[in-house]
Amino acid sequence: MKGWPAAFLVAGLLLAACGQGAAPRPPGGEVIGLYSSLPIAWNESADIKGLLADDGAPHWALEALRAQGRVVPLDTLADARGALPLPEDGLLVLAQPRPLTAQENVALDAWVRGGGRVLLFVDPMLTGHSLFAPGDPRRPQDIAMLSPILARWGLELEFDEGQPAGKRLEGSIPVNLPGRFRVLGKSGGASGKAGDVVARCRIEARGLLADCASGKGRVLAMADAAVLENPDDSEDLRRSQAVLADFLRRLAR
């Protein structure tokens, strides 16, 4: 079951759109799908009133995405037709999502190969503060569980349990208990079948980043989500804004 905040928000979007297909592209801008367990599109709150309160500033990352186009929060990656509800060449920000269903994995894979672009944040040990205790369905996904689609793209996410906790910089990128990507063989590992891997990936920043081409599409993956936290001071905020802006530039059409 996915977190109810995203479900509540997307209900209004679906009603407004009368349930008709993928989100249309706005004139001169991107359609940016946002699929995340993190409180980026909504406030983290124990009740509906707090969830929908708009008296505070939007999350800085949401503002950055809105500067690039129209942001569409998604509660599923597979609509009634089994397709991802975004334009074929759209942009999807996949930020520490809940585990994907088999149908969502298939829809995401097909959408990327058809020309879609994905900015993926997949964190093996989420460090951002939450109001909710572990096990609460309203809490962001603590440990990323995306092995099927990562393997499809020829990647494995590894985590060093012995690394020290605490924020630090990997080059210019803020991280906290990050993972590392490893490229799998053509068969997707010992348990895979020949031809399972559909992407070609280049590893960067000592495994922190993976830049993958799959069919006509592209995936830029980061093995940490600390950059999406609300920073403690203005300097940290500027650094996180710059990193996200750079990722979006890399995926721009």
N, C-alpha and C positions, 0 to 999 in steps of 0.2 A: 504494500500500500504506500503510495507516495504521500509526502507531507501535505497536510490540508491547506497551508497558506497558498501554495502555488495553485492548487485545485480551485480555491475560492477566487483567486484573481483571474484565472483563465476562464472561469465560467462567464464572467461579464464580457470578456473578449469574444467568446463564442456566441453569446446572445447578440452582441452588437453586429457580428459578422453573419448572423443567421445561419451559422454552421456551414458556410459554403467554401469548401476547398482551402487551398493554400492562401496565406496572406498576400495581397497584391503589392507590387512594388510601388513605392511613392515616387513621384516625378523627381528625377535628379538625385535620388538617395538610395541607401541600402535598406533592405528589410533584414533586421538582425534578430534572430531567434535567441532567446535566453532560457536555457534549461539548467536549473541549478537548485541545490538544496540550501545554498547560502542565502542570507537575508539581504539580497541586492535589490530585488524588485519590490520588496515589502519590508515592513518593520518586524523585528523579532518581538513577538508579544504573546501573552498567554490568552488574550481574548480578541474577538473580532474588532472591537472598537480601537484597540491599540494597534492592531495589524494594519488597519486602513487609515490611521491618523496621518494627516498630511501637514501637520504644523511644524515638522522638522525638515531639515534639508535632505534631499534624496541622497542615497549612497553615491559616493564620488564616482564609482565605476559605472553606475547607471547613467550618470550625467555624461561620462566620457562616451558611452555607447550611443546615447541619444544625439551627441554631436555628430555621429557618423550616419545616422539614419533613424528609421522608426523601429523601436524595440518592441518585440512581441514576446511576452512571457509565455512559455509553453509548459503544459502539464503532461504531455506525452510526445514521443517522437514518431508515433504511428497513428494516423487518423483512421477513420472507419474504412478507408480503402487500403489501409496498410502502408500508406506513404507518409513521408515526413512533410508536415504542413508548412513548408517554406518554398519560395521560388527555387527553381532548379540550380541557379547559380548564386543563391543567397549565402548568408553568413550565419553560422550557428555558434554561439558561445556556450560551451558545455562545461560548466564550472562545478566540480564536485557533485555530480548528480547522484540520485538514488540508483541502485542497480537497475540496469535495463532489462526489459523483458526480451524474450526471443524475437518477438515481432518487431520491437524497437531496434534491436541489433541489425536485423535484416533491412529495415527501412533506412537506418542511418548509413549502412554500408552502401546500399543502392544509391542513395541520395548523393553521397560523396563521389562515388564513381561516375555519376552523371554530371558532375560539375560543381557540387556544393563545397563550401569551405567551412572548416571547423577550427575554432580556437578552443583548445581543450586544456582545462586545469584539472589534473588528477592527482590527489594528495593521499599518500599512504598513511599519514598520521596528521590529521587536521589539528592545528594549534590555536585557531581563533576562538575567542571567548563565546560562550552561548549561555542564555538564561536557563536552558533546559538541561536536565541531568541525562547522562548516558542511558540509552534505551527509550527515551521519550521520542515519539515519532515526529515531533515538531523540531527536534534538534537537527542541525546539519549533519550530513553523512560524515562520520568520523574517519572511516577508512574506505578509500575508493575501491569499488568492486566492479571493474570494467574489463576483466581479463578476456572475455570472448571477443570484444571488438578490438582490443589492443592486439591480441594474437592475430586477428584477421588482417591488421595493418602491419604485422611482423614485429610487434614490440612486446617486451615483457617489462613490467614495473618492479624494480627491486628496492628494498629498504634496508639500510644499515641500522640495526637496533642499537649499536654501540656508539653512534654519533652523539655529540653533546647537543642538548636542547638549547634554544635561544635564537633570537633573530640575528642574522648575519647577512653579508652580501656575497653573492656568487657573481663576480664581475660587478655589474650594476643592478643585479636582480636581488631583491630582498627575499630570503628564504628562512624557514624554520622547520627543522626535521624533514628535509626534502627526500624524495625518492630519486632513483636513477633509472633511465631507460636502457634496455639492452636490445639489440636487434636479433631477432630469431632467425633460424635458417629458413629456407624456402618452404619447408613443410610445416612451419609453425611450431617446431619443437618435437619432442619424442612422441607426443600423443596426437600430433596433427597428421593430416593427410596431404599428399602431394598436391600442390595448387591451392592450398588454403590461403596462403598469404597473397594479398592483392595489391599491396603498396610497396613503394621503395622509399626507405627512410634514411635521412642523414642525421646523425647524432651530434649535438652541439653542447657546449658548456659542460663538458665532462659528464654527459648523460642527463643533465637537467632538462634539456630541450630535445625534441625530435621534430624534424620537418619532413613530412611524408607526402608523396604524390600517389594518388590512387585513381586510376582512370583519368577523367577530366578534372577531378577535384584535388583538394589539398587539405592536409591536417597539420596544424602547428600545435604541438602538445608540450605542456610543462608539467614536470613531476612534483608539483608543489602548488599550494593555493595561498600562501602567506601574502603574496603581493596584492590580493583582493581584500585583505583585512582593512579595517579603519585604523590608519596610522596614529601614533601618539602625538606627533608634532608635524608642523608644516613642511619641514625638510623631508621627512619620511613620506608625506603625502605627495609632494612634488616628484619624488623618486618613483613611487608606485604609479603615478599618473604617466610619467615618461615611459615606463616599461610597458604599460598597457597600450599606450599610443603607438609604441614601436611594433608591438605584436599586431595591432590592427593595420598598420601601414604595410607590414609584410604580407598580409592577406588581402590587401586592397586590389580591386580589379583595375 
